[in-house]
Amino acid sequence: MFRIVYRSQLTISPEDRKVEIESILENSRAKNVNRDITGALLVWQDYVVQTLEGDEGVVRGLYEKIAADDRHEAVTLLEAEAVESRAFSRWSMARVSDDDQPAGMPVLTDHSAGGAPEPGHDTREADPVISAMRGYAKGTRPSNPHIGRTVA
C-alpha cells in the first residue's frame, strides 16, 4: 500500500469554491472506486491537503494529473511512502472540511451518509493522518514522528 499527501493553494474564486469542490469530490469518488484509491480531501481557507492511498503506480500517476490541474497552484508533495494499511479504507474520498466551521479545523464527514460527521465510528487509522493534514493545511509539520516520512 502506498500513500501520498500533498498541499496546494486554490485558484478557484471563493464564490465558486463550494460548487467546484463538491464537483471534484463527486468525480473523484466515482473514479477512485475503479482505481482502488482511497483518501481524504481537507479544504481550509485557501488551501487543500489531500491524501491518496492505493497501488503506488496508480497513486503517483493520479498525483501527477492532479498537480497539473489549474484549479490550484503551489502543489507541494509532503509525504510519499509505503504504508502497512489504508487510513481511509472506508472512503473513496472523504471530506475533512465543512464550510460552516470557519473558526476551526472541521471533522471527517461522509457525504454518502448525508454529510453528517461520524464521530462514533472507529477512526484509529485515520486520526493521525487527519491530524497531520490539519497541520499541513496550517503550514506546520506533524508532531508524530511516524507521519510525514517522505520516500522518493
Residue pairs with C-beta under 8 A, 6 or more apart in sequence:
1 53
1 54
1 82
1 83
1 84
1 85
1 86
2 53
2 54
2 55
2 56
2 59
2 60
2 80
2 81
2 82
2 83
3 51
3 52
3 53
3 59
3 79
3 80
3 81
3 82
3 83
3 87
3 129
4 51
4 52
4 59
4 60
4 63
4 77
4 79
4 80
5 49
5 50
5 51
5 52
5 77
5 78
5 79
5 129
5 132
5 133
5 136
6 49
6 50
6 63
6 66
6 67
6 75
6 76
6 77
6 78
7 47
7 48
7 49
7 75
7 76
7 78
7 136
7 137
8 47
8 48
8 72
8 73
8 74
8 75
8 76
9 46
9 47
9 48
9 72
9 73
9 74
10 17
10 43
10 46
10 47
10 48
10 71
10 72
11 70
11 71
11 72
11 73
12 20
12 21
12 71
12 72
17 43
18 99
20 71
21 41
21 43
24 41
24 71
25 41
25 93
25 95
25 111
28 41
28 92
28 93
29 92
29 93
29 112
30 92
31 37
32 38
32 39
32 92
32 93
33 92
35 54
35 58
35 62
36 54
36 55
36 58
37 52
37 53
37 54
37 58
37 59
37 62
37 92
37 93
38 52
38 53
38 54
38 86
38 88
38 89
38 90
38 91
38 92
38 93
39 50
39 51
39 52
39 53
39 88
39 91
39 92
39 93
39 94
40 50
40 51
40 87
40 88
40 91
40 93
40 94
40 95
40 96
40 108
40 126
40 129
40 130
40 133
41 48
41 49
41 50
41 93
41 94
41 95
41 96
41 97
42 48
42 49
42 50
42 95
42 96
42 97
42 130
42 133
42 134
42 137
43 95
43 97
44 97
44 105
44 106
44 134
44 137
44 138
45 137
47 137
48 72
48 137
49 78
49 133
49 134
49 136
49 137
50 66
51 87
51 88
51 129
51 133
52 59
52 62
52 63
53 59
53 83
53 86
53 87
53 88
56 82
60 80
63 77
66 75
67 75
77 150
78 136
78 148
78 150
79 132
79 147
79 148
79 149
79 150
80 150
80 151
80 152
81 149
81 150
81 151
82 151
85 125
86 125
87 125
87 126
87 128
87 129
88 94
88 125
88 126
88 129
89 125
90 110
90 121
91 110
94 108
94 109
94 110
94 126
95 108
95 109
95 111
96 106
96 107
96 108
96 109
96 130
96 133
96 134
97 106
97 109
98 106
98 107
98 109
105 134
105 137
107 117
107 119
108 117
108 118
108 123
108 126
108 130
109 115
109 116
109 117
109 118
110 116
110 118
123 130
128 142
128 144
128 146
128 147
129 147
131 142
131 144
131 147
132 142
132 144
132 147
132 148
135 141
135 142
135 143
136 142
141 148
142 148
